[in-house]
Amino acid sequence: QVQLVESGGGLVQPGGSLRLSCAASGSIFRINVMGWYRQAPGKERELVAVVTSGGSTNYADSVKGRFTISRDNAKNTVSLQMNSLKPEDTAVYYCYCSGAWGKGTPVTVSS
């Protein structure tokens, strides 16, 4: 069983930046895909960005050019650098890894 611990959420003004981090531990044999999803109030959970062990990435169109996902395979961590944040980025952000989900970290973009 994989455990995921997220950190880095909070309140930020529009145009600001935040960095989310997620550390995986537990029964980790081989992790291929790690990533971030988000769920805004009243909406379904959606993909934000994912990265494979080989470094291939995929981003939601809404965050391309603003968000950057990265991972450290040796430490089993994945991070999400979020720049130029917009109010519509407000959501609970969830880390994903090997079928497991983190508890989520809230991000609020508001002036």
N, C-alpha and C positions, 0 to 999 in steps of 0.2 A: 504494500500500500504506500502510495506517495503522498507526502504532506507538502503543502505549499504555504508559504508565509509571504504576504505582500506588505509593502511599505511605500510611503511617499505621497499618498494622497493629501488633499487639503483644499483650502480656499485660495483662489488666485483671481486677479483682475483680468479682464479681456486683454489679449496681447501678451500675457505673461507666460511663464514656463513652469513646468513641473517634471520631475523624474520619478517614475515608478520602478520599484525593484521587486523581484520575486525570487525566493530561494526554495529549491526543491530538496527534500530529504526523504529517507525511508527506503522502501524496496525499489531502488532504482537500478535497473539492469542496463537498459539502453534507452536513452531518450532521443526521439527523433524530432518531433515538433514541440516547440514551446511557443506560447503566445499570450496575447491579451484580447479579451472581449470586454464589452461594456453593455450596461443596461440602464437606460434612462427611465425615469418615472413614466409608467403607462405604456412602455414600449418593450419589444422583445429584445433579448440579448443578441448582440451583433458582434461580428468579428471586427477587431481594430487592426491587429497586425500579428503575423506569425513568422517564425524563423525556424528553419530546419537545422539539423546538426551540421550540415555542410555550409550553412550560411545563406541559403536562399530565403528570400523574404517575400511576403505578400501583405499588402496594405489595403484597407478600405479606401475607396476613392475620396471619401470625405476628409481623410487625414494625410493623404499623400503630399509630400513636400513640407509637412509640418511636424510629423511624428517620425521618430527613428527607433527601431527595435534592434536590440543587440543581445548577445548571450555569451556566457563564459562556460564552455563545455566542461572544463576541469572543475569548476565550482558549482555546476548545475544551477546557474542563475540566469535570469532573463530580465532585461530592463527596457523601459519605454521612455524615451526622451520626448516630451511634448512641448512644442514651441508654438507661438502665435495662437494661443488657446482662445476659443470662442465660447460664448454662452451655450451653444448647442453641443459642446463637448461635455457638458455637465452630465455625470452618470456615475454609477458604481462600476469600477473597473475590476475585472476578474482575471487572475492568472490561470493559464491552462497548461497542463503538462501530462502526457501519457494517460489521458482519460480522467485525470483528477482536476479538481477546481479549487482555487483558493476561496477564502471567505469574502473577498472583495474589499476594495478600498475606495472611499468616496472622493470624487473630484467635483468641485463646484467652481464654475467660472462666472463671476459676477462682480459688478462694480458697487 
